Amino acid sequence: MVWILIAPIAALAAVFFSVYLYFYVNSRSTGTPRMLEISEAIKEGARAFLRREYIALAIFVVIMAVILTIAIGIFLGKGIEIGPAYIFGSVCSALAGFLGMEVAIRANVRTAYAARKGLNKAFPIAFRGGAVMGLSVVGLALLGISVIYFSTGKPELVLGFSFGASAMALFAKAGGGIYTKTADVGADLVGKVEMSIPEDDPRNPAVIADNVGDNVGDVAGMGADLFDSYVASIVAVMILGEGLSLVTPRENLVSLPLIFAGLGVIASLIGVAIVRVGKKGNPGKALNWGTYFTCVVLIGLTFIVTYVLEFPLAIWGALTVGLVAGIIIGITTDYFTSIDRMPAKRTAESSQTGAAINIISGFSYGLISMFPPLLGIGIGSAVAFFICELGIGPGFGVYGVGMSAVGMLSIVGMIVAGDAYGPIVDNAKGIAEQAGMEEEVIDIADRLDAAGNTAKAITKGFAIGAAGLTVISLLAAYQAIVQREAGIIIFDLMNPFVFTGALIGIAMPALFSAMVMLGVGKNAFRMIKEIRRQFREIPGLKEGKEGVKPDYARCVDIAAKGALRELLPPSTIIIVATLAVGFVGQFIAESIGPPYEFGGIQALGGYLGGSIFSGLIFALLMANSGGLWDNAKKYIEAGELGGTGSDAHKAAVVGDTVGDPFKDTAGPSLNTMITVMSLVASEFAPLIVAFALLY
């Protein structure tokens, strides 16, 4: 079908346009020598960390590729292409993160310098810098899928590509999150609470590490996170489409998600191109307008293609449901985290009594905030299911749920552009303050940063909602793979294997979250000791004497070494535990015999279900509570309740430091964690079935 060429053509267009935007950003002025000095320090730290991280992860990627090639490719006779597909996915994910981070560390200083000429001069640099990340993600992801599917015609090899992308994303998000929060927590607790100095004061030894962390965590990490969700949503629908041929030929159902994803890229390109802000305009409204416009364009394009190709309109309806659900989830996330809304203001007010009530309030609002998006995911998936099940025929309901996830993620190019804009303007504000720019310039940078905070909060809600629908599709894909290999298998909660697997799965997000946050805590402890040492031992640093500078490099090194040391255990245990549930469960089942001969497969199904529900709860709680604590602090810093330096402000800073690993380390990493678990289960399910049939 010639229409499938939309996917690679749109992917190439996204890549070429991102290159054009990269050169646009790079052509802007870098500003004063002091600004350039700060920018170079951030660049050096970010590049060094990413280089060390990718070298360490390359060893894991090679080992896993060998295991897949031997176990799946040779032993099961699925073809040795599985190993290269896995490596290809890892490389594409890493490359997308690298490109996004590379332009972010160039756009930050250029945005700060352009702010001298007004908001409308600085905003395009920051947004187009973020758009490089967004378009790189969708371009490389869709191009990678197209290359593998066009060259082999096997959706299961695309599953290997997705597994590679997801595993790399898990490590990148966990590592980047540990890095950025190590620096942020250390800088805030010593700088703001103990020393009562501004957030980006150049006297703070951790300020450069904090700026570096914004890039390796919020740019490279979030890009990898949405790269993996995007690929996983497409491959899940391709696998589900393989088994459906009641209404339309199989190859059309397999290729349809690629066509719709290509249209999503086109819509994102149009959306990025039309985003503008006037001299006294509102950058937050400009970002939201771009997202809404992109959604409308996508709905129109997909309707036209659905009508022309004579696909059932129910499939288009399911895609539209997912798109609308994503926007609604983003809006509800904005309500619970925005600086202008009641939850953040009430949490800020509670800070007047100390840090304890601030933390209780933020945690409680975080619990409340889970209900609307979970309800949205539930209603969205149910509506998409019945639209296709009743509108097309039996078996198409889960395909509809998968298409709703594709719909939500089709505009990921625009979503990531808005998300990556956030850390760029955050860095720009920091550079402007550290370089001693005029107050008017800092105010403009602050307005850009405020819009970035809102954009990041909405993006996190969107990412969690998208992950929720994606993993539901992956669970259905796991069932489809199992049924293809072993026949009909029922996942009954009263089955002891399913029930036990579900309990283990429920526990995994809690275990993973604890491990990565303990990693932040241990590393932040080292960072705080170093910051205190420098303030104590470097003469004139505390007073800000001219010519006296802290040892920024030492803090950057502490953050980098600690992050690399702490990221491997939690990320590795997720993969090992998933395989253990399947294979150990199957070994026990073989010793029991019928009717539990496929007990390992059933345990793994329960395990995935438990991890999905638990993972969504933890992800929403942590992302929203963390964002709420952050904006409660910013509300006070804006001059309310005593302003910066007050007791209420110090209490809010403590709450924010609790929320930092919530919202930027554990919470976003859980999206990737449950995706990785689902992909590991689907990839190794045929091997577990083969193990069962040997006995």
Phi and psi in degrees as a GROMACS rama.xvg file:
@    title "Ramachandran Plot"
@    xaxis  label "Phi"
@    yaxis  label "Psi"
@TYPE xy
-66.6299  -24.7694  VAL-2
-63.3676  -23.113  TRP-3
-65.6582  -18.6025  ILE-4
-66.2549  -13.3418  LEU-5
-56.2899  -37.9556  ILE-6
-62.1209  -58.6312  ALA-7
-66.6632  -33.9456  PRO-8
-64.3476  -46.7097  ILE-9
-64.2585  -38.0689  ALA-10
-62.7896  -44.9664  ALA-11
-64.2322  -39.0307  LEU-12
-61.1046  -40.9654  ALA-13
-63.8993  -42.6373  ALA-14
-63.8772  -46.1247  VAL-15
-65.6524  -38.9878  PHE-16
-68.1619  -36.0779  PHE-17
-65.6179  -35.4348  SER-18
-64.8015  -43.2308  VAL-19
-59.3328  -45.5204  TYR-20
-65.3668  -34.3454  LEU-21
-59.5334  -46.2874  TYR-22
-69.3974  -32.395  PHE-23
-60.6085  -49.1454  TYR-24
-63.1019  -43.3974  VAL-25
-68.1891  -20.2203  ASN-26
-81.3611  -11.424  SER-27
-76.8433  158.781  ARG-28
-72.2811  143.303  SER-29
-89.0777  -5.78734  THR-30
88.7566  -152.228  GLY-31
-73.1876  162.151  THR-32
-57.1162  -38.0028  PRO-33
-65.0722  -41.7082  ARG-34
-62.9438  -41.887  MET-35
-64.8345  -37.3185  LEU-36
-62.6206  -44.4987  GLU-37
-64.8784  -44.1071  ILE-38
-60.4048  -42.3545  SER-39
-64.9832  -36.5012  GLU-40
-64.4144  -40.734  ALA-41
-65.8547  -44.8295  ILE-42
-57.3595  -48.5575  LYS-43
-60.6436  -44.1363  GLU-44
-66.8079  -42.9566  GLY-45
-66.0057  -45.8193  ALA-46
-64.5125  -40.3266  ARG-47
-63.2543  -43.3255  ALA-48
-65.9217  -46.7727  PHE-49
-63.0527  -37.3644  LEU-50
-63.3211  -46.3591  ARG-51
-65.8108  -38.22  ARG-52
-66.2979  -45.9551  GLU-53
-68.0667  -33.7708  TYR-54
-64.2749  -43.4999  ILE-55
-64.491  -41.2806  ALA-56
-74.8228  -24.2244  LEU-57
-59.4753  -36.1878  ALA-58
-63.1704  -45.7881  ILE-59
-61.6671  -43.8608  PHE-60
-60.1743  -44.4009  VAL-61
-64.1117  -44.4517  VAL-62
-61.3148  -45.6725  ILE-63
-66.3997  -36.8249  MET-64
-63.2537  -39.3093  ALA-65
-65.1085  -43.4995  VAL-66
-60.5124  -45.9382  ILE-67
-63.0806  -42.2369  LEU-68
-62.9047  -43.4278  THR-69
-74.0851  -50.7592  ILE-70
-72.9566  -45.6582  ALA-71
-93.802  -46.6853  ILE-72
-71.8042  -48.5958  GLY-73
-90.9657  -52.6209  ILE-74
-62.0228  -43.4935  PHE-75
-92.6161  -5.64817  LEU-76
70.7551  28.4251  GLY-77
-85.3141  -6.1484  LYS-78
104.563  137.227  GLY-79
-75.5991  -0.326818  ILE-80
-67.4083  -15.5978  GLU-81
-61.569  -39.7611  ILE-82
-62.8682  -52.8927  GLY-83
-59.0747  -35.8452  PRO-84
-62.9971  -40.3461  ALA-85
-63.2081  -45.7423  TYR-86
-63.2475  -41.2788  ILE-87
-60.2784  -43.3611  PHE-88
-63.3487  -41.2343  GLY-89
-63.1031  -43.4087  SER-90
-66.1743  -43.5656  VAL-91
-62.465  -42.6567  CYS-92
-63.0295  -45.1801  SER-93
-64.2487  -40.2151  ALA-94
-65.6055  -40.8796  LEU-95
-61.5632  -43.9902  ALA-96
-63.6511  -42.1798  GLY-97
-63.9207  -46.1964  PHE-98
-62.9749  -43.0727  LEU-99
-62.6879  -43.7128  GLY-100
-67.0926  -37.6179  MET-101
-62.5189  -40.8497  GLU-102
-76.8326  -30.6276  VAL-103
-63.3873  -41.0784  ALA-104
-75.4585  -7.6478  ILE-105
-98.2773  -33.0622  ARG-106
-75.0843  -28.5814  ALA-107
-61.1315  -50.4346  ASN-108
-69.3377  -34.0231  VAL-109
-69.8648  -35.2553  ARG-110
-65.0398  -44.1786  THR-111
-60.3482  -43.6633  ALA-112
-70.4501  -37.764  TYR-113
-68.5414  -21.1834  ALA-114
-63.1533  -17.0779  ALA-115
-61.9058  -29.1231  ARG-116
-98.7919  4.56326  LYS-117
119.484  163.234  GLY-118
-61.1755  -40.4037  LEU-119
-70.996  -13.5637  ASN-120
-90.5164  -32.4519  LYS-121
-82.7254  -37.7076  ALA-122
-57.7846  -46.9348  PHE-123
-60.0379  -34.531  PRO-124
-65.393  -46.1732  ILE-125
-66.2103  -45.6581  ALA-126
-68.0857  -42.243  PHE-127
-69.7292  -29.8779  ARG-128
-62.4554  -44.2002  GLY-129
-64.3319  -34.8272  GLY-130
-65.0475  -28.9112  ALA-131
-59.8181  -43.1821  VAL-132
-62.3688  -50.3006  MET-133
-59.9902  -46.4786  GLY-134
-73.4477  -29.8474  LEU-135
-65.5794  -41.2537  SER-136
-59.3532  -55.5684  VAL-137
-71.0969  -36.3543  VAL-138
-64.1578  -51.5097  GLY-139
-68.5891  -36.86  LEU-140
-64.7435  -51.6329  ALA-141
-68.7214  -34.7073  LEU-142
-66.531  -41.7349  LEU-143
-62.3763  -45.7947  GLY-144
-60.4209  -45.1843  ILE-145
-61.9581  -43.5572  SER-146
-59.9343  -46.6634  VAL-147
-68.2882  -45.4333  ILE-148
-70.0992  -40.4613  TYR-149
-67.0999  -34.576  PHE-150
-82.6551  -23.6873  SER-151
-120.185  -29.2105  THR-152
70.9881  16.2294  GLY-153
-115.786  109.536  LYS-154
-60.9344  -28.2351  PRO-155
-65.6735  -25.6795  GLU-156
-74.9705  -30.2143  LEU-157
-65.5114  -31.5309  VAL-158
-61.3897  -39.679  LEU-159
-64.1343  -41.3771  GLY-160
-58.971  -43.9254  PHE-161
-65.0524  -39.7205  SER-162
-61.3764  -43.0445  PHE-163
-61.8358  -43.8626  GLY-164
-64.7586  -40.718  ALA-165
-70.266  -42.1895  SER-166
-62.7419  -43.3467  ALA-167
-63.1328  -40.087  MET-168
-64.1536  -39.3223  ALA-169
-61.5366  -47.0934  LEU-170
-65.419  -42.7837  PHE-171
-65.8043  -42.3431  ALA-172
-69.4778  -43.3621  LYS-173
-65.3744  -46.4664  ALA-174
-64.9301  -47.2996  GLY-175
-63.5162  -38.0442  GLY-176
-65.8543  -41.3996  GLY-177
-64.6153  -42.3299  ILE-178
-59.6028  -55.1843  TYR-179
-65.5461  -36.4294  THR-180
-80.8159  -25.618  LYS-181
-57.6449  -49.4546  THR-182
-70.0215  -42.0959  ALA-183
-66.1236  -47.0233  ASP-184
-62.8431  -46.1387  VAL-185
-61.9832  -45.6613  GLY-186
-63.3752  -40.8819  ALA-187
-71.808  -47.068  ASP-188
-66.425  -41.7921  LEU-189
-80.8343  -47.8453  VAL-190
-67.5211  -55.8442  GLY-191
-79.142  -46.6097  LYS-192
-80.0093  -48.04  VAL-193
-83.9539  -41.952  GLU-194
-99.7114  -12.8879  MET-195
55.0707  44.7577  SER-196
-112.401  157.832  ILE-197
-60.443  164.682  PRO-198
-58.2667  -47.0953  GLU-199
-107.09  32.3949  ASP-200
-64.6026  128.339  ASP-201
-64.4531  -13.3474  PRO-202
-71.8682  -21.997  ARG-203
-74.2375  118.948  ASN-204
-61.8531  -21.3995  PRO-205
-95.3618  4.5436  ALA-206
-67.2463  -38.1021  VAL-207
-69.623  -41.9922  ILE-208
-59.6299  -37.2612  ALA-209
-64.17  -44.4888  ASP-210
-63.3879  -41.3456  ASN-211
-61.2965  -42.6943  VAL-212
-60.4658  -36.1244  GLY-213
-56.19  -36.9185  ASP-214
-79.922  -46.1173  ASN-215
-75.9952  -24.9046  VAL-216
-93.5198  -56.5538  GLY-217
-82.9899  -20.9751  ASP-218
-98.6267  -68.1687  VAL-219
-62.6322  -41.2417  ALA-220
-67.4983  -50.2255  GLY-221
-66.0586  -35.3763  MET-222
-61.0824  -44.1236  GLY-223
-64.9733  -37.1819  ALA-224
-60.5082  -51.8548  ASP-225
-75.4339  -25.587  LEU-226
-58.2556  -46.5313  PHE-227
-70.7109  -39.2007  ASP-228
-64.0587  -39.8468  SER-229
-61.6113  -49.6835  TYR-230
-64.9963  -43.6425  VAL-231
-63.1594  -38.7979  ALA-232
-64.244  -39.2799  SER-233
-69.0681  -45.7419  ILE-234
-67.8932  -32.5562  VAL-235
-61.7814  -43.9564  ALA-236
-70.5022  -34.8017  VAL-237
-61.813  -41.5542  MET-238
-68.6667  -41.3615  ILE-239
-64.0925  -37.1887  LEU-240
-66.8069  -23.9252  GLY-241
-59.3648  -36.2961  GLU-242
-91.2296  4.54795  GLY-243
-115.466  123.703  LEU-244
-146.573  25.7382  SER-245
-74.5929  -36.1031  LEU-246
-109.627  -36.7753  VAL-247
-142.33  155.152  THR-248
-54.3972  146.377  PRO-249
-52.289  -46.1619  ARG-250
-63.7202  -27.5487  GLU-251
-70.2706  -40.0478  ASN-252
-69.4667  -32.1194  LEU-253
-71.6225  -37.9027  VAL-254
-87.2654  -16.0717  SER-255
-58.3563  -43.1188  LEU-256
-61.5131  -30.4175  PRO-257
-67.0772  -41.3557  LEU-258
-62.773  -47.9706  ILE-259
-65.157  -37.0096  PHE-260
-64.2435  -39.1318  ALA-261
-61.7059  -40.7207  GLY-262
-65.4048  -34.1591  LEU-263
-63.7306  -37.7907  GLY-264
-64.5909  -42.7991  VAL-265
-61.622  -43.8569  ILE-266
-62.1151  -39.6231  ALA-267
-66.2546  -39.0387  SER-268
-60.3649  -43.0389  LEU-269
-65.4708  -44.2077  ILE-270
-59.8868  -45.0976  GLY-271
-61.4191  -39.0115  VAL-272
-68.9628  -27.6766  ALA-273
-96.01  -8.50617  ILE-274
-67.4983  122.741  VAL-275
-141.429  158.027  ARG-276
-141.012  138.315  VAL-277
-78.5177  177.418  GLY-278
-60.7613  -36.9338  LYS-279
-115.677  25.2094  LYS-280
-77.9654  177.854  GLY-281
-106.59  111.483  ASN-282
-64.0211  -31.4017  PRO-283
-63.6026  -43.1453  GLY-284
-65.0976  -36.6158  LYS-285
-63.5307  -41.9012  ALA-286
-65.0728  -44.6158  LEU-287
-65.6557  -40.4482  ASN-288
-60.3477  -42.5483  TRP-289
-60.2705  -40.4088  GLY-290
-66.4969  -47.3213  THR-291
-63.6873  -41.0906  TYR-292
-62.8042  -41.4309  PHE-293
-60.4905  -40.8502  THR-294
-61.7377  -44.9158  CYS-295
-63.2805  -43.0207  VAL-296
-61.9204  -43.1559  VAL-297
-64.4344  -43.1039  LEU-298
-59.3047  -42.8159  ILE-299
-65.9282  -45.9183  GLY-300
-63.529  -43.853  LEU-301
-68.4028  -32.9837  THR-302
-65.386  -44.7989  PHE-303
-60.8365  -46.692  ILE-304
-67.0179  -39.5748  VAL-305
-60.4895  -42.6801  THR-306
-68.1428  -44.4769  TYR-307
-65.825  -40.8533  VAL-308
-83.7521  -3.1667  LEU-309
60.75  37.445  GLU-310
-80.7096  155.696  PHE-311
-59.7824  133.133  PRO-312
-63.989  -18.5805  LEU-313
-61.0156  -34.1461  ALA-314
-66.3372  -42.2995  ILE-315
-63.0441  -38.038  TRP-316
-61.7319  -41.958  GLY-317
-63.9314  -41.6046  ALA-318
-61.6142  -42.3928  LEU-319
-64.9397  -38.7582  THR-320
-58.9047  -45.6079  VAL-321
-62.0422  -41.3257  GLY-322
-63.529  -46.4091  LEU-323
-64.5248  -41.6687  VAL-324
-60.7551  -40.0165  ALA-325
-61.4342  -42.3095  GLY-326
-66.4038  -42.6304  ILE-327
-63.2273  -42.7384  ILE-328
-62.3356  -40.7855  ILE-329
-62.1314  -40.3541  GLY-330
-66.7142  -42.5363  ILE-331
-66.1975  -36.1077  THR-332
-62.4437  -41.3083  THR-333
-60.0399  -39.9077  ASP-334
-61.4079  -44.7658  TYR-335
-80.0654  -9.78714  PHE-336
-121.307  -17.1923  THR-337
-66.0626  144.86  SER-338
-65.6843  -21.1099  ILE-339
-93.9397  0.184624  ASP-340
-104.313  163.075  ARG-341
-57.7775  -45.7067  MET-342
-57.3476  -44.1812  PRO-343
-67.4029  -39.8854  ALA-344
-66.7637  -42.1201  LYS-345
-65.274  -38.9651  ARG-346
-65.9442  -38.0128  THR-347
-64.6828  -42.4635  ALA-348
-62.0283  -36.8327  GLU-349
-66.6381  -18.5419  SER-350
-66.7986  -17.5194  SER-351
-65.746  -19.344  GLN-352
-97.8974  -1.30934  THR-353
121.075  175.374  GLY-354
-68.8162  -31.5829  ALA-355
-60.7233  -48.8108  ALA-356
-69.2372  -34.0285  ILE-357
-57.9828  -45.9533  ASN-358
-68.2988  -40.9066  ILE-359
-61.4909  -44.5276  ILE-360
-64.2259  -47.7209  SER-361
-62.9903  -40.9613  GLY-362
-64.9499  -40.2306  PHE-363
-66.2483  -45.1454  SER-364
-63.9765  -33.1773  TYR-365
-62.3299  -39.3053  GLY-366
-64.2079  -43.2473  LEU-367
-63.3833  -37.9295  ILE-368
-66.0769  -16.2093  SER-369
-69.483  -30.8622  MET-370
-63.658  -51.6879  PHE-371
-58.9278  -47.9194  PRO-372
-67.407  -35.9972  PRO-373
-64.9094  -39.7813  LEU-374
-62.6801  -41.0401  LEU-375
-64.0129  -42.8499  GLY-376
-63.4809  -42.5257  ILE-377
-64.6339  -48.859  GLY-378
-66.0043  -42.9521  ILE-379
-60.0962  -45.6541  GLY-380
-67.872  -37.0515  SER-381
-67.1581  -44.0292  ALA-382
-63.1207  -45.8239  VAL-383
-61.0063  -39.8911  ALA-384
-60.5393  -52.031  PHE-385
-74.0142  -29.4831  PHE-386
-57.6914  -44.2921  ILE-387
-85.2589  -35.5363  CYS-388
-66.5646  -42.5127  GLU-389
-86.6453  -31.4737  LEU-390
-82.4811  -24.5306  GLY-391
-116.776  -55.174  ILE-392
159.233  170.858  GLY-393
-56.6893  139.475  PRO-394
94.6296  -16.3753  GLY-395
-89.4021  -5.94424  PHE-396
-61.9817  -48.2302  GLY-397
-68.4614  -30.3285  VAL-398
-63.3468  -37.9837  TYR-399
-65.1294  -39.6624  GLY-400
-62.0396  -41.7793  VAL-401
-62.1349  -41.5201  GLY-402
-67.5709  -30.2315  MET-403
-65.9311  -36.0678  SER-404
-66.7028  -40.7274  ALA-405
-61.224  -40.9934  VAL-406
-60.8677  -43.604  GLY-407
-64.8128  -35.0648  MET-408
-95.7993  -4.42703  LEU-409
-63.9591  -28.2752  SER-410
-98.1915  23.7055  ILE-411
-62.4371  -25.1258  VAL-412
-58.8309  -43.867  GLY-413
-72.804  -38.6156  MET-414
-64.0329  -47.2582  ILE-415
-66.4799  -33.1003  VAL-416
-59.1807  -43.7467  ALA-417
-68.1135  -36.2168  GLY-418
-70.052  -44.8422  ASP-419
-69.1555  -24.9037  ALA-420
-57.2763  -36.1264  TYR-421
-57.1642  -58.9318  GLY-422
-65.9802  -25.8554  PRO-423
-64.8806  -47.8773  ILE-424
-74.0328  -27.683  VAL-425
-62.8777  -46.9527  ASP-426
-62.0853  -39.9246  ASN-427
-61.0405  -42.6809  ALA-428
-62.792  -43.988  LYS-429
-61.6246  -42.4704  GLY-430
-65.1704  -41.3137  ILE-431
-61.2387  -41.1617  ALA-432
-70.2013  -44.7082  GLU-433
-66.7394  -30.3411  GLN-434
-85.8273  -1.83397  ALA-435
70.5037  35.8903  GLY-436
-68.9359  165.131  MET-437
-61.6616  154.974  GLU-438
-60.288  -35.76  GLU-439
-63.6269  -39.2598  GLU-440
-65.8021  -42.898  VAL-441
-64.3457  -37.058  ILE-442
-63.0008  -42.0982  ASP-443
-64.4187  -43.3117  ILE-444
-61.8303  -35.0708  ALA-445
-67.5479  -39.1836  ASP-446
-64.6082  -40.8224  ARG-447
-63.1217  -40.427  LEU-448
-66.7706  -39.8765  ASP-449
-60.3999  -41.9203  ALA-450
-64.9232  -35.9474  ALA-451
-65.0737  -38.0384  GLY-452
-63.0572  -42.0513  ASN-453
-66.0934  -42.1053  THR-454
-61.9434  -41.2361  ALA-455
-65.6059  -38.8657  LYS-456
-64.1618  -44.6124  ALA-457
-64.18  -40.6533  ILE-458
-62.6841  -40.6933  THR-459
-62.5535  -42.7017  LYS-460
-63.0408  -42.0023  GLY-461
-61.4983  -44.192  PHE-462
-63.7871  -40.0184  ALA-463
-67.7952  -43.4701  ILE-464
-61.5964  -42.7238  GLY-465
-63.4103  -41.2901  ALA-466
-62.5759  -37.5682  ALA-467
-61.0364  -49.9596  GLY-468
-67.3678  -35.5918  LEU-469
-64.3331  -45.3145  THR-470
-72.152  -27.4504  VAL-471
-62.7959  -41.7994  ILE-472
-64.7074  -40.4174  SER-473
-66.7696  -33.7318  LEU-474
-63.8819  -42.2034  LEU-475
-64.9109  -37.9551  ALA-476
-65.0671  -39.074  ALA-477
-59.6337  -45.2198  TYR-478
-62.9471  -40.0717  GLN-479
-63.873  -40.7614  ALA-480
-65.0229  -43.257  ILE-481
-62.9603  -43.9494  VAL-482
-65.7133  -34.3524  GLN-483
-67.0446  -34.4577  ARG-484
-87.6268  -33.9477  GLU-485
-130.571  1.3938  ALA-486
90.6732  -171.178  GLY-487
-69.5297  124.396  ILE-488
-126.969  128.459  ILE-489
-93.3573  132.092  ILE-490
-100.22  82.6288  PHE-491
-93.3152  126.538  ASP-492
-64.0574  -21.7552  LEU-493
-79.4628  -10.068  MET-494
-71.5632  126.604  ASN-495
-59.5007  -31.3273  PRO-496
-68.4794  -44.5385  PHE-497
-63.696  -44.7861  VAL-498
-64.1928  -45.5968  PHE-499
-64.6117  -43.0712  THR-500
-59.7048  -39.4562  GLY-501
-63.5903  -41.9308  ALA-502
-63.6717  -41.4759  LEU-503
-64.5684  -43.0483  ILE-504
-61.1449  -39.7506  GLY-505
-60.1963  -36.1255  ILE-506
-76.0997  -23.6202  ALA-507
-63.7878  -44.499  MET-508
-60.8337  -35.7451  PRO-509
-66.531  -43.5069  ALA-510
-62.859  -46.1223  LEU-511
-62.305  -45.3182  PHE-512
-60.6862  -43.2482  SER-513
-62.4604  -41.9209  ALA-514
-66.0789  -43.4889  MET-515
-72.5904  -33.9764  VAL-516
-74.0429  -34.4453  MET-517
-63.6152  -34.6443  LEU-518
-61.4316  -43.3968  GLY-519
-62.097  -44.9518  VAL-520
-61.0413  -46.0726  GLY-521
-64.7048  -41.7351  LYS-522
-71.8308  -37.3046  ASN-523
-65.3988  -33.0764  ALA-524
-59.457  -45.5088  PHE-525
-63.7214  -40.4685  ARG-526
-64.2522  -44.2455  MET-527
-62.8282  -42.2216  ILE-528
-59.5227  -40.5036  LYS-529
-69.3818  -40.9207  GLU-530
-63.6707  -45.6532  ILE-531
-61.1491  -40.3658  ARG-532
-60.4702  -44.7134  ARG-533
-66.3487  -41.4074  GLN-534
-63.7998  -32.1467  PHE-535
-80.193  -36.768  ARG-536
-103.1  -19.2473  GLU-537
-91.4836  109.948  ILE-538
-60.4383  130.687  PRO-539
85.0269  -5.29059  GLY-540
-68.52  -47.6318  LEU-541
-59.712  -38.8325  LYS-542
-80.251  -13.3096  GLU-543
74.6012  36.4714  GLY-544
-63.8994  144.514  LYS-545
-61.8354  134.623  GLU-546
87.5576  -9.03793  GLY-547
-93.5599  122.368  VAL-548
-126.904  146.351  LYS-549
-75.7134  169.485  PRO-550
-89.6565  83.4484  ASP-551
-60.3759  -39.981  TYR-552
-60.0702  -35.0679  ALA-553
-63.8888  -41.9299  ARG-554
-68.9482  -38.8791  CYS-555
-60.1305  -41.2205  VAL-556
-66.9405  -40.4534  ASP-557
-62.0192  -45.3626  ILE-558
-62.7499  -42.8676  ALA-559
-68.6806  -49.4417  ALA-560
-63.0905  -42.5223  LYS-561
-64.8543  -41.4443  GLY-562
-63.1942  -43.4964  ALA-563
-65.7  -34.7373  LEU-564
-72.1515  -35.3546  ARG-565
-91.4055  -15.8979  GLU-566
-78.143  -30.662  LEU-567
-68.7664  -46.2308  LEU-568
-58.4597  -51.5818  PRO-569
-65.7064  -35.5526  PRO-570
-71.3171  -39.8908  SER-571
-70.3711  -38.3985  THR-572
-63.8499  -28.4144  ILE-573
-64.5505  -45.3924  ILE-574
-68.1694  -44.593  ILE-575
-63.7925  -43.8705  VAL-576
-63.3845  -39.7508  ALA-577
-62.6056  -46.1576  THR-578
-65.4637  -38.047  LEU-579
-64.0712  -42.422  ALA-580
-59.1896  -44.8832  VAL-581
-67.194  -51.055  GLY-582
-78.1974  -41.2579  PHE-583
-66.71  -41.6778  VAL-584
-59.5379  -40.3521  GLY-585
-69.0521  -36.8289  GLN-586
-62.3113  -42.9979  PHE-587
-65.6487  -41.2528  ILE-588
-61.5608  -38.0586  ALA-589
-64.7009  -32.6955  GLU-590
-75.3064  -20.2618  SER-591
-89.3084  -44.0675  ILE-592
88.909  -171.044  GLY-593
-55.9891  145.583  PRO-594
-90.9958  24.7377  PRO-595
-109.819  30.5443  TYR-596
-66.1484  -20.0757  GLU-597
-114.24  38.1825  PHE-598
-60.6495  -35.3759  GLY-599
-64.6477  -41.8896  GLY-600
-63.5186  -41.5644  ILE-601
-68.2648  -39.8887  GLN-602
-60.864  -39.9148  ALA-603
-67.6356  -35.8096  LEU-604
-63.2854  -45.044  GLY-605
-63.9396  -39.2394  GLY-606
-59.6147  -44.1637  TYR-607
-65.901  -43.5659  LEU-608
-60.7595  -45.5172  GLY-609
-62.9853  -42.2731  GLY-610
-68.4386  -33.8878  SER-611
-64.2638  -50.6336  ILE-612
-66.5027  -45.4453  PHE-613
-65.7112  -41.1932  SER-614
-62.6719  -41.2728  GLY-615
-65.0208  -40.7727  LEU-616
-62.2739  -50.5286  ILE-617
-63.8744  -41.0654  PHE-618
-63.0641  -44.7782  ALA-619
-67.494  -45.0418  LEU-620
-58.1065  -48.4767  LEU-621
-70.7214  -43.7136  MET-622
-63.3924  -44.6786  ALA-623
-76.2566  -40.7787  ASN-624
-62.2265  -44.7539  SER-625
-61.7437  -44.6997  GLY-626
-63.9262  -36.7457  GLY-627
-65.6599  -47.0911  LEU-628
-60.6636  -39.1827  TRP-629
-61.8109  -47.5512  ASP-630
-77.3744  -23.404  ASN-631
-64.0328  -40.6142  ALA-632
-63.44  -45.461  LYS-633
-65.5633  -31.4118  LYS-634
-61.0167  -41.881  TYR-635
-70.8011  -39.7424  ILE-636
-64.46  -20.4961  GLU-637
-76.9002  -1.16409  ALA-638
115.082  -2.16157  GLY-639
-85.7772  153.621  GLU-640
55.9634  34.6011  LEU-641
103.846  -17.0997  GLY-642
70.634  -170.607  GLY-643
-60.1612  134.452  THR-644
92.9192  -12.4089  GLY-645
-73.415  167.921  SER-646
-63.703  -37.8054  ASP-647
-63.0885  -38.5533  ALA-648
-65.3685  -43.3445  HIS-649
-63.7109  -37.3658  LYS-650
-66.2888  -39.7028  ALA-651
-67.3183  -33.8476  ALA-652
-64.2606  -40.0335  VAL-653
-61.4356  -44.6691  VAL-654
-60.2849  -40.3995  GLY-655
-64.5941  -37.9789  ASP-656
-70.145  -28.7559  THR-657
-67.4133  -40.5216  VAL-658
-75.3513  -21.5785  GLY-659
-55.555  -54.818  ASP-660
-69.8406  -21.5243  PRO-661
-61.9356  -56.7581  PHE-662
-85.2977  -23.8124  LYS-663
-116.71  -4.83689  ASP-664
-121.995  -71.4357  THR-665
-70.9293  -49.7518  ALA-666
-55.0929  -58.5104  GLY-667
-64.6776  -30.9198  PRO-668
-67.0164  -26.5249  SER-669
-65.4924  -32.6722  LEU-670
-55.5688  -48.4104  ASN-671
-70.724  -36.8004  THR-672
-58.4264  -48.5725  MET-673
-70.4694  -28.3263  ILE-674
-67.6667  -44.4048  THR-675
-60.9485  -43.8891  VAL-676
-59.2512  -43.1499  MET-677
-65.947  -39.9383  SER-678
-71.2986  -38.4058  LEU-679
-61.2417  -44.5167  VAL-680
-61.6607  -45.2635  ALA-681
-66.6085  -38.3055  SER-682
-68.137  -39.3116  GLU-683
-98.4929  -2.1551  PHE-684
-56.7813  -43.792  ALA-685
-61.0676  -32.2652  PRO-686
-69.8488  -39.418  LEU-687
-66.0112  -40.6737  ILE-688
-62.2458  -43.2492  VAL-689
-61.9263  -38.6268  ALA-690
-61.9279  -41.4374  PHE-691
-66.0747  -39.3311  ALA-692
-75.7086  -11.7238  LEU-693
-72.3797  -20.2575  LEU-694
